[in-house]
């Protein structure tokens, strides 16, 4: 009898602790900071001189090809 009561209480406690719907506030803040940092790095890479030069060369070659 006691084992079934403890088993039932343990199962309820496990369900209560295991529920994790979505992110908590701290996780949301860390995720937002990480996304902003990734965006800043991506912006810095894309607006760098080498990328702009490479994209300009690709567009020039595409527009100047003889068909």
Legacy VTK file of the C-alpha trace (Angstrom):
# vtk DataFile Version 3.0
C-alpha trace
ASCII
DATASET POLYDATA
POINTS 67 float
0.000 0.000 0.000
2.724 2.467 0.947
4.730 1.600 -2.132
1.824 2.500 -4.421
1.322 5.814 -2.590
5.018 6.657 -2.886
5.048 5.553 -6.520
2.039 7.735 -7.295
3.510 10.733 -5.480
6.842 10.203 -7.226
5.154 10.037 -10.616
3.288 13.285 -9.956
6.452 14.988 -8.758
8.314 13.808 -11.850
5.615 15.225 -14.122
5.598 18.485 -12.217
9.360 18.881 -12.438
9.655 17.580 -16.024
7.223 20.085 -17.540
9.321 22.613 -19.398
7.209 24.521 -21.873
9.308 27.101 -23.661
12.198 29.101 -22.334
12.444 30.803 -18.992
13.284 34.482 -18.784
17.010 33.858 -18.297
17.149 31.434 -21.222
15.218 33.896 -23.371
17.653 36.692 -22.480
20.709 34.559 -23.285
19.130 33.438 -26.570
18.346 37.029 -27.517
21.887 38.187 -26.727
23.351 35.298 -28.725
21.120 36.088 -31.715
22.062 39.774 -31.583
25.772 38.912 -31.384
25.446 36.531 -34.332
23.658 39.241 -36.311
26.402 41.755 -35.531
29.131 39.341 -36.622
27.235 38.466 -39.803
26.722 42.159 -40.592
30.426 42.860 -40.051
31.399 39.997 -42.358
28.947 40.879 -45.124
29.799 44.580 -45.126
33.531 43.904 -45.101
35.596 45.006 -48.095
36.416 41.497 -49.297
32.767 40.413 -49.443
31.632 43.618 -51.156
34.447 43.268 -53.697
33.635 39.617 -54.349
29.923 40.340 -54.828
30.706 43.271 -57.125
32.995 41.069 -59.228
30.315 38.381 -59.500
27.707 40.919 -60.595
30.111 42.510 -63.101
30.927 39.127 -64.629
27.234 38.243 -64.819
26.338 41.516 -66.538
29.276 41.440 -68.956
28.933 37.882 -70.240
28.373 37.474 -73.948
25.268 35.524 -74.779
LINES 1 68
67 0 1 2 3 4 5 6 7 8 9 10 11 12 13 14 15 16 17 18 19 20 21 22 23 24 25 26 27 28 29 30 31 32 33 34 35 36 37 38 39 40 41 42 43 44 45 46 47 48 49 50 51 52 53 54 55 56 57 58 59 60 61 62 63 64 65 66
